[in-house]
């Protein structure tokens, strides 16, 4: 990171190769949409480039990258909440089909493992944003509570509580959705 701050272009390529896949996975988890996450990743690295002079030398750059990505994502979520809804010519809401795990439209004949995974992802999307962020940062990406707190701008205790609440909520929802035949196995 120090070499990148000093203007070495090859250093940026190395940083991008190391950090971008992790940041992209985090953003996909937050947004639920790969295309949006890729756009946010590009915005994140643009902001990193613009703010590289503010980077604290010898500090771990990964939490800094996650923090910038996190804030960029929050800005996008806020912007979308303010966005106006566009209607079709007949005044109806447009239907936007959600892609399944394979990246194609969801198939009604999906096997039970895929169905369970889709249900799990749908339940993850239904969590409050702060719980979803805490769960993804700590359980999916393996950040410590301290790192996750730095990224989200809160305390380690709050992250621990949010991740636990998310886990309990997901577990309870998934147990309620199990079919009777699955409960007997």
N, C-alpha and C positions, 0 to 999 in steps of 0.2 A: 504494500500500500504506500509505503514511503517513496519507493521509486516512481509509482504512478503519480503521486503528488508532486514529484520533482519534474514530471513531464515525460517520462519514458513510455512511449506508446505500447511497447511489448508487455509492460507490466499490467496495463489495463486488460489486455487480452488474456493474460494469465489469471487475473482476478475474476474476470467475467466467466471464464471456463470453470473456475472453482465454485463461485458463489451463485451464478445465475440459475443452475438447475434447482438448487435448494430454495431460492427465493421464488422461482416460478411455481414449484410445488406448493409452497406456503400460500401464494396468491390464488392458485387454483382452488385450494381448500377453503379460502375465505370467500371467493366469489362464486364458486361452483361452475365457472365458465372459463375454458382454456383460452379462448380468443381475448376475452377481457383481461385475463391474467397476463397474457403476453403483452398486451398494450400497457398494462400497469408496470410490467417488468421494464419495458423500454423507458417509460416515464421515470421509474426509479433510478435507472442508470444515468439518465440525463441529469436528474437532480444530484446524484452522487458526483457526476463530473463537474457540475456547477458549484458544488459545495466542498470540493476536495481540499480547498485551502483552509477550511474550518476543521478538517480532520485532526484529531489529537494524535500526534506521532507516538508510535510504539503501543498504542491501544489496540485491542482486538477489533478489527474492522467489521467482523461478521455481525455483531449486534447493531452496529451503526447502519449497515446495509438493510437489515431487517426492520429497523426503526423507520428508515426512509420509506421502505416498501409498505410498511404498515400504515404510515400516515398518508401515503399516496392512495392506498386502497380506501381508507376512511374518507378522504376527499372525494373519491369517485362515488362511493356509496351515498354520501350526502348530496352530491350533484344529481345522482339518479333519482333520489327521493324528491328533489325539487323539479325534476324534468316533467314537462307536460305529457299527458297520455295522448297519443295520436290515434284517431279513430279511422276505420275504413270508410269508403264512400257512402255506405248505407248507415253509418253512425254506430256500428258495432265495434267492440274491442277486437283488435287483431289477435289471432291465436298464435302463440309462439311455442311450437313443440319443443320439449326438452330432450336433449340427446341422452341416450343411455350410456352405459359404461364403455361400450364399444365405439362410441362416437357417432352412432347412427340413431335414427328414431327408435324409441323403445318398442321392443317386440313383445306382444302379448303372450307369445309362446316361450318366453325365456325360461331356462331351467331354474330349479329352486335356489341354487347357490347365487345365480345372478339376481334373482328376485330379492333374495335376502340382502345382497349387497346394495341393490337399488333402494330398498326400504331403509337400510342403514344410512346411506348417503342423504336420502330425503329427510330422515330424522335429524341428521347433523345440520342440514340447512335450516331446520325449524328452530334450532336452539337460538337463544339470545346471542347477539353478535359478540359480546364480551366473553361469554362462555365458550363459544365456538373458537374464538381466537386463542383462548387459554388452552383448550384441549388440543388444538392443532399444533401450537408451539411446543407444548410439553410432551404430549403423548405421540404425536406423529413425527415431529421434527426433532424431538429429543433435547430441547433446550432446557437448561436448568431453570428453576423458578426465578432466580435473580436475572438471568438473561431475558426470560420472557417478560419480566416486570420492566426491564429497561426498554425493551422493544415497544411495549404497549403504554409505557409512561405511568405505571402504577406500582404497587408494592408486591413483593414475593408472596405475602400472605393473601392478598387479593387474588393473585393468579392461582394459588393453591386452592382457594375456596371456589373460584369460578370453574377450574378444571374438574374438581370433585363434583360440583353440582351438575356439570355437563355430563360427566360419566354416569352418575346416578340417574339422571333424567333419561339418557339414551338407553341404559340398561332396562329401566322400568318400561319404557315405551316399546322396546324390542321384545321383552317378555310378554307384554300384553298382546302383541301382534302375532305371536307364535300360533300356529294352527294346532288343533287338538292331536293330530297324528304325530306332530313333532314333539309334543310334550310327553308322549308315551315312549319315545326312543331315548 
